[in-house]
């Protein structure tokens, strides 16, 4: 049950996030739907490839595709003057999607009895894969690789689940809240990992 709820939350959050980015880039209605769908399901497709699940398993998620399409439609029909204030909402939905999908991906790998390293990779790729594909298709530098601390929170979720610190539903929902809050704090207060610039002459 927890897996389905997190999948639903992540699907809605990333579909909305993708649709908002598409509208910011002034894509047409088809572009909005494509970017929303790719953002919602891209991370899961990458995860499946990495942990040995057929990518075709995605097509069995008919309900989630319907939820994603409804979410994108709702955003597209939302009044434009209100969408102007949605930069912060876009970030919030992105944080929710990261958290839900990172935990869901880690649970998926853990249930297949994969080692800790695979659980962490599954958490990271499910959590950030859709966002990377979204940003690349929108012609942006992937936020997960350059901006505030992002993928670290997916690694944290994978570590906690891989070490079986969070197993029960209430523990998983607590972890979901924690990761979401940490991601929101990291972009609110501009927490960053160290970077090194190469000087060019």
C-alpha positions as CSV (number, residue, x, y, z in Angstrom):
1,X,0.0,0.0,0.0
2,X,2.8,2.4,0.9
3,X,4.5,1.7,-2.4
4,X,1.3,2.6,-4.4
5,X,0.8,5.8,-2.4
6,X,4.3,6.9,-2.9
7,X,4.1,6.0,-6.6
8,X,1.0,8.1,-6.9
9,X,2.4,11.1,-5.1
10,X,5.6,10.9,-7.2
11,X,3.8,10.5,-10.5
12,X,1.5,13.6,-9.8
13,X,4.4,15.7,-8.5
14,X,6.8,15.0,-11.4
15,X,4.0,15.2,-14.1
16,X,3.1,18.6,-12.8
17,X,6.8,19.6,-12.5
18,X,7.4,18.6,-16.1
19,X,4.3,20.4,-17.4
20,X,5.3,23.6,-15.6
21,X,8.8,23.5,-17.1
22,X,7.3,22.9,-20.5
23,X,5.0,26.0,-20.2
24,X,7.9,28.1,-18.9
25,X,9.7,27.2,-22.1
26,X,6.5,28.0,-24.1
27,X,6.1,24.5,-25.5
28,X,2.8,23.7,-27.3
29,X,0.2,21.4,-25.7
30,X,1.8,18.3,-27.1
31,X,5.2,19.3,-25.7
32,X,3.6,19.9,-22.3
33,X,2.1,16.4,-22.2
34,X,5.3,14.8,-23.5
35,X,7.5,16.5,-21.0
36,X,5.1,15.8,-18.2
37,X,4.9,12.1,-19.0
38,X,8.7,11.8,-19.5
39,X,9.4,13.5,-16.2
40,X,6.9,11.2,-14.4
41,X,8.2,7.9,-15.8
42,X,11.7,8.5,-17.0
43,X,13.3,7.8,-13.6
44,X,11.4,4.5,-13.3
45,X,12.5,3.4,-16.7
46,X,16.2,4.1,-15.9
47,X,15.9,2.3,-12.6
48,X,14.3,-0.8,-14.2
49,X,17.2,-1.0,-16.7
50,X,19.7,-0.8,-13.9
51,X,18.2,-3.4,-11.5
52,X,17.1,-5.9,-14.1
53,X,13.4,-5.2,-14.4
54,X,12.0,-5.2,-18.0
55,X,11.3,-1.6,-19.0
56,X,8.0,-3.0,-20.4
57,X,6.8,-3.2,-16.8
58,X,6.1,0.5,-17.0
59,X,3.3,-0.1,-19.5
60,X,1.5,-2.1,-16.8
61,X,1.0,1.0,-14.8
62,X,-2.1,2.1,-16.7
63,X,-3.7,3.9,-13.6
64,X,-0.5,6.0,-13.1
65,X,-0.5,7.1,-16.8
66,X,-4.1,8.2,-16.4
67,X,-3.2,10.1,-13.1
68,X,-0.3,11.7,-14.9
69,X,-2.4,12.8,-17.9
70,X,-5.1,14.2,-15.5
71,X,-2.5,16.1,-13.5
72,X,-0.9,17.6,-16.7
73,X,-4.4,18.6,-18.0
74,X,-5.2,20.3,-14.7
75,X,-2.0,22.3,-14.8
76,X,-2.5,23.2,-18.5
77,X,-6.0,24.5,-17.8
78,X,-4.8,26.5,-14.7
79,X,-5.2,30.3,-15.2
80,X,-2.0,31.7,-16.7
81,X,-1.9,34.7,-14.3
82,X,-1.7,32.3,-11.3
83,X,0.9,30.1,-13.0
84,X,3.3,33.0,-13.0
85,X,3.6,32.5,-9.2
86,X,4.4,28.9,-9.6
87,X,8.1,28.9,-9.7
88,X,8.1,28.1,-6.0
89,X,5.3,25.5,-6.5
90,X,7.4,23.9,-9.3
91,X,10.3,23.5,-6.8
92,X,7.9,22.1,-4.2
93,X,6.4,19.6,-6.5
94,X,9.9,18.7,-7.6
95,X,10.9,18.1,-4.0
96,X,7.9,15.9,-3.4
97,X,8.5,13.9,-6.5
98,X,12.2,13.4,-5.6
99,X,11.3,12.2,-2.1
100,X,8.5,9.9,-3.1
101,X,10.3,8.3,-6.1
102,X,13.6,7.9,-4.2
103,X,11.9,6.0,-1.4
104,X,9.8,4.0,-3.9
105,X,12.9,3.1,-6.0
106,X,14.8,2.0,-2.9
107,X,11.9,-0.1,-1.7
108,X,11.7,-1.7,-5.2
109,X,15.3,-2.7,-5.1
110,X,15.2,-3.8,-1.4
111,X,12.2,-6.0,-2.1
112,X,14.2,-7.8,-4.8
113,X,17.0,-8.4,-2.2
114,X,19.5,-6.4,-4.0
115,X,22.7,-5.2,-2.1
116,X,22.9,-1.8,-0.4
117,X,24.7,-0.3,-3.3
118,X,22.0,-1.3,-5.7
119,X,19.3,0.1,-3.4
120,X,21.0,3.5,-3.2
121,X,21.5,3.5,-7.1
122,X,17.8,2.7,-7.5
123,X,16.8,5.4,-5.1
124,X,19.0,8.0,-6.9
125,X,18.0,7.1,-10.4
126,X,14.3,6.9,-9.7
127,X,14.4,10.1,-7.7
128,X,16.5,12.2,-10.1
129,X,16.2,10.4,-13.5
130,X,13.0,12.0,-14.6
131,X,14.2,15.5,-13.6
132,X,17.4,15.1,-15.6
133,X,15.5,14.0,-18.7
134,X,13.1,16.9,-18.2
135,X,15.8,19.5,-17.9
136,X,17.8,18.1,-20.9
137,X,14.6,18.1,-23.1
138,X,13.9,21.7,-22.0
139,X,17.4,22.8,-22.9
140,X,18.4,23.5,-19.4
141,X,21.4,22.4,-17.3
142,X,20.1,19.5,-15.1
143,X,19.3,21.1,-11.8
144,X,20.4,17.9,-10.0
145,X,24.0,18.3,-11.2
146,X,24.6,22.0,-10.5
147,X,22.2,23.6,-8.1
148,X,21.3,23.2,-4.5
149,X,21.9,19.9,-2.8
150,X,19.5,17.5,-4.5
151,X,20.7,14.0,-5.2
152,X,22.2,13.7,-1.7
153,X,18.7,13.4,-0.3
154,X,17.9,10.5,-2.6
155,X,21.2,8.8,-1.5
156,X,20.1,9.4,2.1
157,X,16.7,7.8,1.4
158,X,18.4,4.8,-0.2
159,X,20.8,4.4,2.7
160,X,18.1,4.4,5.3
161,X,15.9,1.9,3.4
162,X,18.9,-0.3,2.4
163,X,20.0,-0.5,6.1
164,X,16.5,-1.4,7.0
165,X,16.2,1.6,9.4
166,X,12.8,2.5,7.8
167,X,10.6,-0.5,7.2
168,X,7.1,0.1,8.6
169,X,4.6,2.4,6.7
170,X,4.8,5.2,9.3
171,X,8.6,5.1,9.2
172,X,8.5,5.4,5.4
173,X,6.1,8.3,5.5
174,X,8.3,10.0,8.1
175,X,11.3,9.5,5.8
176,X,9.2,10.9,2.9
177,X,8.4,14.0,4.9
178,X,12.0,14.4,6.1
179,X,13.5,14.1,2.6
180,X,10.9,16.6,1.2
181,X,11.7,19.1,4.0
182,X,15.4,18.8,3.5
183,X,15.1,19.4,-0.2
184,X,12.9,22.4,0.4
185,X,15.4,23.8,2.9
186,X,18.3,23.2,0.5
187,X,16.8,25.4,-2.2
188,X,15.3,27.9,0.2
189,X,18.6,28.6,1.9
190,X,20.8,27.8,-1.1
191,X,22.7,24.9,0.4
192,X,25.3,23.7,-2.1
193,X,28.0,21.0,-2.4
194,X,31.5,22.2,-3.0
195,X,32.4,23.0,-6.7
196,X,35.7,23.5,-8.4
197,X,36.0,25.8,-11.4
198,X,38.7,25.2,-13.9
199,X,40.3,28.5,-15.1
200,X,40.6,28.9,-18.8
201,X,43.1,31.3,-20.3
